[in-house]
Amino acid sequence: AEKISLAKLCIGNVLERKGEYDNAIEKYSAALSVLQESNHIELEIQALYNLGHTYSMKGNLPLSLKYYLASSDLAMSHNNIKLIVETDLQLAEYFRRSENYQKSIEYLGRVRTSL
């Protein structure tokens, strides 16, 4: 299950870089479903992050936020510093673009304390 999910994540990455966002989302979502059932937490966090990033690139900010928050929460609950920092930086940028500067500063502060 892990190898299949990892392959789907990699294919999703290629599709996302090619601008094929809907196809990338399909691959990431398929990987996420398998990962949630098989308890591969680090890859699950990465799949959530990738979905957040791809929805952001596609311009769907509400779904982007949903997946970034899920990625951040899961990373925090498993103390995955690398993915906490990556996700919280994206959340800070999301809130900066939304002109919610207080929330942006909050996530930047979380990054600082994580390092």
C-alpha positions as a Markdown table, in Angstrom:
| # | Residue | x | y | z |
|---|---|---|---|---|
| 1 | Ala | 0.0 | 0.0 | 0.0 |
| 2 | Glu | 2.8 | 2.4 | 0.9 |
| 3 | Lys | 4.6 | 1.9 | -2.5 |
| 4 | Ile | 1.4 | 2.4 | -4.5 |
| 5 | Ser | 0.6 | 5.5 | -2.5 |
| 6 | Leu | 4.1 | 6.9 | -2.9 |
| 7 | Ala | 3.8 | 6.3 | -6.7 |
| 8 | Lys | 0.5 | 8.1 | -6.8 |
| 9 | Leu | 2.0 | 11.0 | -4.9 |
| 10 | Cys | 5.0 | 11.1 | -7.3 |
| 11 | Ile | 2.6 | 11.0 | -10.4 |
| 12 | Gly | 0.6 | 13.8 | -8.7 |
| 13 | Asn | 3.7 | 15.9 | -8.3 |
| 14 | Val | 4.5 | 15.6 | -12.0 |
| 15 | Leu | 0.9 | 16.4 | -13.0 |
| 16 | Glu | 0.8 | 19.4 | -10.7 |
| 17 | Arg | 4.1 | 20.7 | -12.2 |
| 18 | Lys | 2.6 | 20.3 | -15.7 |
| 19 | Gly | -0.4 | 22.4 | -14.6 |
| 20 | Glu | -2.8 | 19.4 | -14.7 |
| 21 | Tyr | -4.3 | 20.3 | -11.4 |
| 22 | Asp | -7.4 | 18.2 | -11.6 |
| 23 | Asn | -5.5 | 15.1 | -12.5 |
| 24 | Ala | -2.9 | 15.8 | -9.7 |
| 25 | Ile | -5.8 | 16.2 | -7.2 |
| 26 | Glu | -7.2 | 12.9 | -8.3 |
| 27 | Lys | -3.8 | 11.1 | -7.7 |
| 28 | Tyr | -3.2 | 12.8 | -4.3 |
| 29 | Ser | -6.8 | 12.0 | -3.2 |
| 30 | Ala | -6.4 | 8.3 | -4.2 |
| 31 | Ala | -3.1 | 8.2 | -2.3 |
| 32 | Leu | -4.6 | 9.9 | 0.7 |
| 33 | Ser | -7.5 | 7.3 | 0.9 |
| 34 | Val | -5.0 | 4.4 | 1.0 |
| 35 | Leu | -2.7 | 6.2 | 3.4 |
| 36 | Gln | -5.5 | 7.0 | 5.9 |
| 37 | Glu | -6.4 | 3.3 | 6.0 |
| 38 | Ser | -2.8 | 2.0 | 6.3 |
| 39 | Asn | -1.6 | 4.5 | 9.0 |
| 40 | His | 1.4 | 5.9 | 7.1 |
| 41 | Ile | 1.3 | 9.2 | 8.9 |
| 42 | Glu | 4.2 | 11.0 | 7.2 |
| 43 | Leu | 3.0 | 10.3 | 3.7 |
| 44 | Glu | -0.6 | 11.1 | 4.8 |
| 45 | Ile | 0.7 | 14.5 | 6.0 |
| 46 | Gln | 2.5 | 15.0 | 2.6 |
| 47 | Ala | -0.7 | 14.0 | 0.7 |
| 48 | Leu | -2.7 | 16.6 | 2.6 |
| 49 | Tyr | 0.0 | 19.2 | 2.0 |
| 50 | Asn | 0.1 | 18.4 | -1.7 |
| 51 | Leu | -3.7 | 18.7 | -2.0 |
| 52 | Gly | -3.5 | 22.1 | -0.2 |
| 53 | His | -0.8 | 23.3 | -2.5 |
| 54 | Thr | -2.5 | 22.1 | -5.7 |
| 55 | Tyr | -5.8 | 23.7 | -4.7 |
| 56 | Ser | -3.9 | 26.9 | -4.1 |
| 57 | Met | -2.3 | 26.7 | -7.5 |
| 58 | Lys | -5.7 | 26.1 | -9.0 |
| 59 | Gly | -7.1 | 29.2 | -7.2 |
| 60 | Asn | -9.4 | 27.3 | -4.9 |
| 61 | Leu | -8.4 | 28.9 | -1.7 |
| 62 | Pro | -11.1 | 27.5 | 0.6 |
| 63 | Leu | -10.1 | 23.9 | -0.2 |
| 64 | Ser | -6.4 | 24.9 | -0.1 |
| 65 | Leu | -7.0 | 26.1 | 3.5 |
| 66 | Lys | -8.9 | 23.0 | 4.4 |
| 67 | Tyr | -6.0 | 20.7 | 3.4 |
| 68 | Tyr | -3.3 | 22.9 | 4.7 |
| 69 | Leu | -5.0 | 23.0 | 8.1 |
| 70 | Ala | -5.5 | 19.2 | 8.1 |
| 71 | Ser | -1.8 | 18.7 | 7.2 |
| 72 | Ser | -0.7 | 21.2 | 9.9 |
| 73 | Asp | -2.8 | 19.5 | 12.6 |
| 74 | Leu | -1.6 | 16.0 | 11.7 |
| 75 | Ala | 2.0 | 17.1 | 11.6 |
| 76 | Met | 1.6 | 18.9 | 15.0 |
| 77 | Ser | 0.0 | 15.8 | 16.6 |
| 78 | His | 3.0 | 13.6 | 15.4 |
| 79 | Asn | 5.7 | 16.3 | 16.0 |
| 80 | Asn | 6.9 | 16.2 | 12.4 |
| 81 | Ile | 8.9 | 19.4 | 12.5 |
| 82 | Lys | 9.7 | 19.5 | 8.7 |
| 83 | Leu | 6.1 | 19.3 | 7.6 |
| 84 | Ile | 4.9 | 21.6 | 10.4 |
| 85 | Val | 7.3 | 24.3 | 9.1 |
| 86 | Glu | 6.4 | 23.7 | 5.4 |
| 87 | Thr | 2.6 | 23.8 | 6.1 |
| 88 | Asp | 2.7 | 26.7 | 8.5 |
| 89 | Leu | 4.7 | 28.8 | 6.0 |
| 90 | Gln | 2.0 | 28.1 | 3.4 |
| 91 | Leu | -0.7 | 29.0 | 5.9 |
| 92 | Ala | 1.1 | 32.2 | 6.8 |
| 93 | Glu | 1.2 | 33.1 | 3.1 |
| 94 | Tyr | -2.5 | 32.1 | 2.6 |
| 95 | Phe | -3.5 | 34.5 | 5.4 |
| 96 | Arg | -1.2 | 37.2 | 4.1 |
| 97 | Arg | -2.9 | 37.1 | 0.7 |
| 98 | Ser | -6.3 | 37.2 | 2.5 |
| 99 | Glu | -5.1 | 40.3 | 4.3 |
| 100 | Asn | -5.6 | 38.6 | 7.6 |
| 101 | Tyr | -2.2 | 39.7 | 8.9 |
| 102 | Gln | -2.7 | 38.8 | 12.5 |
| 103 | Lys | -3.3 | 35.1 | 11.5 |
| 104 | Ser | -0.4 | 35.3 | 9.1 |
| 105 | Ile | 1.9 | 36.4 | 12.0 |
| 106 | Glu | 0.5 | 33.7 | 14.2 |
| 107 | Tyr | 1.6 | 31.0 | 11.7 |
| 108 | Leu | 5.0 | 32.6 | 11.2 |
| 109 | Gly | 5.4 | 32.6 | 15.0 |
| 110 | Arg | 4.6 | 28.9 | 15.0 |
| 111 | Val | 7.3 | 28.3 | 12.4 |
| 112 | Arg | 9.8 | 30.2 | 14.5 |
| 113 | Thr | 9.1 | 28.3 | 17.6 |
| 114 | Ser | 9.2 | 25.0 | 15.7 |
| 115 | Leu | 12.8 | 25.6 | 14.5 |
